[in-house]
Amino acid sequence: MEENLKPKTGKTLEQWKTVLGQTKLTKHSEIVAWLKSEHQLTHGFANFISLKFRQADAASFDESELIASQYETKPGLKPIYDALVEYCRSLGPDVEIAPKKSTVSIRRKRQFALIKPATKTRMDIGLKFNDKKPLGRLLPSGPFGTMCTHRIELTEVSDIDDEIKKLVREAYAEAG
């Protein structure tokens, strides 16, 4: 989106930040409305510029900072995260790891897994299947809502056993 700013709006992101820096606008909705009304930007570009200006999107942060922040008060879960990411990367060269503020999305052509430190002692991994019924450790999506169809609760690295790896591998295959 940033690459398209100059050709579509006439300004780079840095130029838009300078323009916004000259206003007294601070709220996201105010900035978006102002960019749309005063500069005739589409909602998508106005939203993108506002998020970047306010450094309110995950992409405004370093990936390692996002991960560190997620596990700052839950250090016992970090080894589970590391093991899950390592396994997901082993599935193929097309695996993309995309940290957000509170989760990490694992994608191929689409998201197939979502890693979230749920509590201080439990990690949830959400999986997206086309047509699979919850069974055993494969629970309904719960707090993941429509982002995933199922979830698995993990409390230690040894929980990532052959059964869990098979489910993650199946979700990966369906995402391709």
C-alpha positions, 0 to 999 in steps of 0.5 A, a space after each residue: 500500500 505504501 508503494 502506491 501512495 505516491 502514484 495514487 495520492 501524489 505524496 509519499 508516506 513521509 510527506 503525508 506524515 509531515 502534512 498531518 504533523 502540521 495539524 492538531 489532529 490526534 484521533 484516528 477517526 478525525 485523521 481519516 475523516 480529514 484526509 478523506 474530506 480535505 484531500 479526497 483520499 479513499 478510506 483505505 489510504 486515509 486509514 493506512 496513513 493515519 495508522 502509520 502516522 499514529 504508529 498504531 498498527 503492528 507494521 509500525 513495530 519491529 517484529 521482534 518487539 511485537 513478539 517480546 511484548 507478547 511474552 513479557 509477562 508470560 515467559 514460560 510460553 515463549 518456548 512453546 511459541 518458538 517450537 510452533 514457529 519452527 515446526 510451521 517453517 519446516 512445512 515449506 518455503 511459502 510459510 509466512 510468519 506475521 506477528 501482530 500486537 497480540 497474536 502471530 498469524 501463520 500464512 501460506 496463500 491464506 492464514 492457516 494458523 494463529 498463535 496466541 498466548 491465552 493466559 500466563 500458562 496456556 498457549 492457544 493455536 487456532 487452525 483454519 480448516 475447510 470442513 473438519 469437526 472438533 474432536 478430542 484436543 481439536 476444540 471449537 475456535 472459541 475466542 478466535 471467532 471466524 479467524 480460525 475454525 478450531 483451536 488447540 490448547 498447549 501448556 508445554 512444549 511436549 504438547 506439540 506431539 505428532 497429533 498436533 503436528 499432523 493437524 497443523 500440517 493438514 491446515 497448512 495443506 488446505 491453505 495452499 
